[in-house]
Amino acid sequence: NRVSTIRLSGDVTLRYGDLVIHADEVVFNSKTENVDARGKTTMNLKLNDKEYELAGTSVVYNLRIRRTTIKDVDFKTGPWRFAGDQIERLDERKSEITDGFGTTCNRPGTPHYRLSAHKIYIDLDDKISAWHAILYIYNVPVFYFPYFYRSLKPGAKSPFVFRPGYSNYEGFYLKTMINYFTDERYPGSLLFDYMSNIGEGGGLQQSYKFKGGPSGSVYMYGFQQKDNNRRRWTVNFNHYQPLPLGVTLSLKGDFLSDESIYTDRFLFDYSFLTRETHSLGSLSRRFQNFSVTLGYDRRDLWSEADQKYHKNSEYAPQFYI
């Protein structure tokens, strides 16, 4: 009864519930109910038939509250790799990394790019989030996120897309897309491009779906032509919203600085626009056997003669049954 500490050394393996800990040395304190694993340490845990391995220099596990702390942690979940000064496992699914980073780069050691923050919150197989996160390329900070959210569910987009290349029109280019989620209902992308012949460009893609039905998307992109300082841009939006009495509001708009922007700009994974811009707004209601729509519709067509858009058709109001 006087013995409160048990020490094991060598190639130690400790199994407890869903945890398996491997370490050079393990010390168990029966009073605090702490298991302290030291040296080269790994912890394996099984959750929903998936196995996770976390490596570190020490593991402290409390049997009473089932909380784990790992120093100098490094582990993977799906395409993501995480590392930090420590990770604290708060419950079966949720963990908190202190002074660490996350990356989808496969390079061992220092990744080509990483997202660093003082605190990174991980919900296994669900999501990660962080406040005041900074995106680094190698050791150079390139972007600051006041808040970062990323789904870990299957089918979620990669958070960072980097596309280097060359074309006769753009020259050497690096096109960057940073995908973000403040919530799964509000996915978006920030666009940053460098083109040696044209200059720098940037834009935004944002989708939204509010509780109660309103949904839509906004796309904006612009750049300043290097050779003539001409500002070129494109904007389009879509909005859908149910209203009282079974009425539905629909809005759509396309706006371009010039027709040739969609042929001159190679927009990978971005929206393509046509020579004809189309803007509309409508209110509609569906009845049992028919529907009624009241709307506004305008179409503008590009003129090669004066290099401008001109109104091709406009209907206000339109009425359909």
C-alpha positions in Angstrom: 0.0 0.0 0.0 3.0 2.3 0.5 4.0 2.0 -3.2 2.5 4.8 -5.2 4.8 4.7 -8.2 5.5 1.9 -10.6 8.3 2.3 -13.1 8.8 0.3 -16.3 11.8 0.7 -18.7 13.0 -0.7 -21.9 10.6 -1.4 -24.8 7.4 -0.8 -22.9 3.9 -1.3 -24.3 0.9 -0.2 -22.3 -2.7 -1.0 -23.3 -5.8 0.7 -21.8 -9.2 0.8 -23.5 -8.8 2.2 -26.9 -5.2 3.4 -26.2 -1.9 1.6 -26.9 1.2 3.5 -25.7 4.8 2.5 -26.7 7.7 4.2 -24.9 11.2 3.8 -23.6 10.0 4.3 -20.0 6.6 4.4 -18.3 5.9 5.7 -14.8 2.5 5.1 -13.2 1.5 7.2 -10.1 -1.4 5.5 -8.3 -2.3 8.6 -6.3 -2.6 11.0 -9.3 -3.6 8.2 -11.6 -1.2 9.6 -14.2 0.6 7.4 -16.7 3.8 9.2 -17.8 5.5 7.7 -20.9 8.9 9.2 -21.8 11.6 8.9 -24.5 10.7 8.0 -28.0 7.0 7.6 -27.6 4.0 6.7 -29.8 0.3 6.5 -28.9 -2.2 4.5 -31.0 -5.9 5.0 -30.5 -8.8 3.5 -32.3 -11.9 5.5 -33.1 -14.8 4.4 -35.4 -12.7 1.5 -36.7 -9.9 3.9 -37.7 -6.5 3.8 -36.1 -4.4 6.9 -35.4 -0.8 7.1 -34.4 0.7 10.1 -32.6 4.4 10.4 -32.1 6.1 12.6 -29.4 8.8 12.8 -26.8 6.4 12.1 -23.9 2.8 11.1 -23.2 0.9 11.9 -20.0 -2.4 10.1 -19.6 -4.7 10.5 -16.7 -6.9 7.4 -16.0 -9.4 9.3 -13.9 -10.4 12.0 -16.4 -9.2 10.1 -19.5 -7.2 13.2 -20.8 -3.9 12.9 -22.8 -1.1 15.4 -23.3 1.7 14.6 -25.8 4.8 16.8 -26.1 6.5 17.5 -29.5 3.6 15.8 -31.2 3.5 14.8 -34.9 0.7 12.8 -36.5 -1.6 12.4 -39.6 -5.3 12.2 -40.1 -6.5 11.8 -43.7 -4.5 14.1 -46.0 -3.5 16.4 -43.1 -0.3 16.3 -41.0 -0.2 18.1 -37.7 2.8 19.0 -35.5 3.3 21.2 -32.5 4.8 21.8 -29.0 2.0 19.7 -27.5 -1.4 18.2 -28.1 -4.1 17.8 -25.5 -6.8 15.2 -26.1 -9.9 16.8 -24.5 -12.3 13.9 -25.1 -12.8 10.9 -27.4 -12.9 13.1 -30.6 -11.6 16.6 -29.7 -8.0 17.7 -29.4 -6.1 21.0 -29.0 -2.6 21.7 -30.5 -0.5 24.4 -28.9 2.0 26.4 -31.0 1.7 24.0 -34.0 0.9 23.8 -37.7 -1.2 21.8 -40.1 -0.4 20.9 -43.7 -1.4 18.7 -46.6 2.2 18.7 -48.0 3.8 15.3 -48.0 7.4 16.6 -47.6 9.0 15.1 -44.5 10.3 17.6 -41.9 9.6 21.2 -42.8 6.7 21.2 -45.4 6.6 23.4 -48.5 3.6 25.2 -47.0 1.8 25.1 -43.6 -0.9 26.8 -41.6 0.4 27.9 -38.2 -1.4 29.1 -35.1 -1.1 29.3 -31.3 -4.1 27.0 -30.9 -5.4 24.5 -33.5 -8.6 22.7 -32.6 -9.2 19.2 -34.2 -12.4 17.2 -34.2 -11.3 13.9 -35.7 -13.0 13.0 -39.1 -15.1 16.2 -38.8 -13.3 19.5 -38.8 -10.3 21.7 -37.8 -10.4 25.3 -36.8 -7.9 28.0 -35.6 -8.0 31.7 -34.6 -5.3 34.1 -35.9 -3.7 31.5 -38.3 -0.9 32.4 -40.7 -0.1 30.6 -44.0 3.6 30.1 -44.5 5.3 29.1 -47.8 8.6 27.6 -46.5 9.4 30.1 -43.7 7.8 33.2 -45.4 4.4 34.3 -44.0 2.1 35.1 -47.0 -1.4 35.3 -45.6 -3.2 36.0 -42.3 -6.6 34.3 -41.3 -8.5 35.9 -38.4 -10.4 32.6 -38.3 -9.8 29.4 -40.2 -12.2 26.4 -40.6 -11.7 23.3 -42.6 -13.9 20.2 -43.0 -12.2 16.8 -42.7 -15.1 14.9 -44.1 -14.6 12.9 -47.4 -15.0 15.0 -50.5 -13.8 18.3 -48.9 -11.6 20.4 -51.1 -7.9 20.8 -50.5 -7.3 24.0 -48.5 -4.4 25.2 -50.7 -4.1 24.9 -54.5 -0.8 26.1 -56.1 -0.5 25.9 -59.9 2.7 27.0 -61.6 3.0 27.0 -65.4 3.6 28.9 -68.5 1.5 30.2 -71.4 2.3 32.5 -74.3 -0.2 35.1 -73.2 0.5 35.1 -69.4 4.1 34.1 -69.4 5.3 32.3 -66.3 2.6 32.2 -63.7 1.7 31.0 -60.2 -2.0 30.7 -59.5 -3.0 30.2 -55.9 -6.4 29.3 -54.5 -7.0 29.3 -50.7 -10.2 27.4 -49.8 -11.7 28.3 -46.5 -14.8 27.5 -44.4 -16.2 29.7 -41.7 -18.8 27.0 -41.6 -19.8 24.2 -43.9 -22.7 26.3 -45.2 -20.3 29.2 -46.2 -17.4 27.7 -48.3 -15.2 30.2 -50.1 -11.9 30.7 -51.9 -9.4 33.5 -52.1 -7.5 33.8 -55.4 -4.0 35.2 -55.7 -2.2 35.0 -59.1 1.1 36.2 -60.4 1.6 36.3 -64.2 5.0 37.6 -65.6 3.5 39.1 -68.8 0.3 40.5 -67.2 0.9 41.3 -63.6 -0.9 40.3 -60.3 -4.5 39.4 -60.0 -6.8 38.5 -57.2 -10.4 37.6 -56.4 -12.9 35.9 -54.3 -15.4 33.0 -54.6 -18.1 32.8 -51.9 -21.0 30.5 -51.5 -23.6 30.7 -48.7 -26.7 28.9 -47.4 -28.4 30.4 -44.5 -30.8 28.7 -42.1 -34.3 29.1 -43.4 -33.4 28.8 -47.1 -31.5 31.8 -48.6 -28.6 30.6 -50.7 -26.3 31.7 -53.5 -22.8 32.5 -54.6 -20.6 35.5 -55.5 -17.6 35.5 -57.8 -15.2 38.4 -58.3 -11.8 38.6 -60.0 -9.7 41.5 -61.3 -6.2 42.5 -62.4 -4.4 45.4 -63.9 -2.8 44.8 -67.3 1.0 45.4 -67.0 1.6 46.7 -70.5 -1.1 49.4 -70.6 -2.3 49.7 -66.9 -5.8 48.7 -68.0 -8.0 47.5 -65.2 -10.0 44.4 -66.1 -12.5 42.6 -63.9 -15.5 40.3 -63.8 -18.3 39.8 -61.2 -21.2 37.5 -61.1 -23.7 36.5 -58.5 -26.7 34.2 -57.9 -29.2 34.4 -55.1 -32.2 32.3 -54.2 -34.6 33.0 -51.3 -37.9 31.6 -50.3 -40.4 34.3 -49.1 -43.7 34.1 -47.2 -46.8 32.8 -48.9 -44.9 30.3 -51.0 -43.1 33.1 -53.1 -39.5 32.6 -54.3 -37.0 35.4 -55.1 -34.3 34.7 -57.7 -31.5 37.1 -58.6 -28.7 36.7 -61.1 -26.1 39.1 -62.4 -23.1 39.1 -64.7 -20.7 42.1 -65.1 -17.5 42.3 -67.1 -15.0 45.0 -67.9 -14.6 43.6 -71.5 -15.6 40.6 -73.5 -12.1 39.3 -74.1 -11.3 38.8 -70.4 -12.8 35.4 -70.4 -10.7 34.3 -73.3 -7.5 36.1 -72.2 -7.7 34.9 -68.7 -7.2 31.2 -68.1 -9.3 30.7 -65.0 -8.7 27.2 -63.7 -11.6 26.0 -61.5 -13.2 29.4 -61.8 -16.4 30.4 -63.4 -16.4 31.0 -67.2 -18.5 33.7 -68.7 -19.8 34.2 -72.2 -20.0 37.0 -74.7 -23.6 37.7 -73.6 -24.1 38.9 -70.0 -27.3 38.1 -68.4 -28.9 39.7 -65.3 -32.3 38.9 -64.0 -34.6 39.1 -61.0 -37.9 37.3 -60.4 -40.6 36.5 -57.9 -42.4 33.2 -58.4 -45.0 31.1 -56.7 -46.0 27.6 -57.4 -49.6 26.4 -57.1 -50.9 22.9 -57.3 -51.1 22.7 -61.1 -49.3 25.8 -62.3 -46.8 28.5 -61.3 -46.8 32.3 -61.6 -43.6 34.3 -62.2 -43.1 38.1 -62.3 -39.6 39.1 -63.4 -37.0 41.5 -64.9 -34.6 40.2 -67.6 -31.7 42.1 -69.3 -29.1 40.8 -71.8 -26.1 42.7 -73.0 -24.1 41.7 -76.1 -20.4 42.5 -76.8 -19.8 44.7 -79.9 -16.6 44.2 -81.8 -17.1 47.6 -83.5 -16.6 49.8 -80.4 -15.4 47.1 -78.0 -18.2 47.7 -75.6 -21.3 45.9 -74.2 -24.7 47.1 -75.4 -28.1 46.3 -74.3 -29.5 43.5 -76.5 -32.8 42.9 -74.8 -34.7 44.1 -71.7 -38.0 42.9 -70.3 -39.7 44.6 -67.4 -41.9 43.2 -66.2 -42.2 39.7 -67.5 -45.2 37.7 -66.5 -45.4 33.9 -66.8 -48.1 31.4 -65.9 
